[in-house]
Amino acid sequence: TPAPTRLFAGTSGWAYTTWKPGFYPAEVPARAFLHHYAAHLTSVEVNFTFRKLCEEEQLRGWLSATPPGFRFSFKVPQQITHFQRLRNSHDALAEFLTHLAPVFSAGRMGAVLFQLPPNFQADEARLAHLLQAPSLADAAIPLAFEFRHPSWFSEPVYALLRKHNAALCIAESEDLVTPEVHTADHVYFRLRCPGGYNDASVQTHAEKLTALAATRDVFAYYKHEDEPNGVLNATAMLRRAAALRDEVR
């Protein structure tokens, strides 16, 4: 593995022809992008599922293109987070998770990300009801919640997340500062600094994420953009994390 085994890092997506030739070699066809990506990174956050459920054949293709240690994290459909706003969502959630069955069966499941809309204010009762969904209890999936309204950053919400072993997604954005509060036996980062990152900040990420990965699963995703900066930062971070691990041995 190119990094500590509990550090699952990459970008939010991989299918970008504009990453040629900075990341994908010019001769690599689009159908081989994921295979190339997974040779350098340990995970991907699939945003595709925000708008559409995955087909079984599609998932099996992704699984066969990636090595056994590689993990797929998935964004929860907008139907649940944006249209229903977590209300009466148990059936939709069960359907979404059922579609991911091939990934579960292969032991390749990363985390499931609930990204809430910026105008969705804290509603503890609704969150509590969602977290009681039978499909979540059965599957023991790593969950992460990206709250984009500051009213969610409160001790009662953290207590609720802790009770259900769900992570507060630590997301960077120009609009909101998410406190770094750990509420689960896994952590989830979305690295989205508007100005990008320099070598020093990538080194800092490597040190921090490696330390966390000593005791828990760490999921960390750099922003996907037309330029390959995010994926290059992710590969550099994983290389440095591997070097840090070797130093400790």
Secondary structure, DSSP 4 states (H G I P E B T S, - for coil): --S-TTEEEEES----GGGTTTTS-TT--GGGHHHHHHHH-SEEEE-GGGTSPPPHHHHHHHHHTS-TT-EEEEEPPHIIIIISTTTT-HHHHHHHHHHTHHHHHTT-EEEEEEE--TT----HHHHHHHHT-HHHHHH---EEEE--SGGG-SHHHHHHHHHTTEEEPEEB-SS-B------SSEEEEEE--TT---HHHHHHHHHHHHHHHTTSEEEEEEPP-SSTHHHHHHHHHHHHHHHHHHHH-
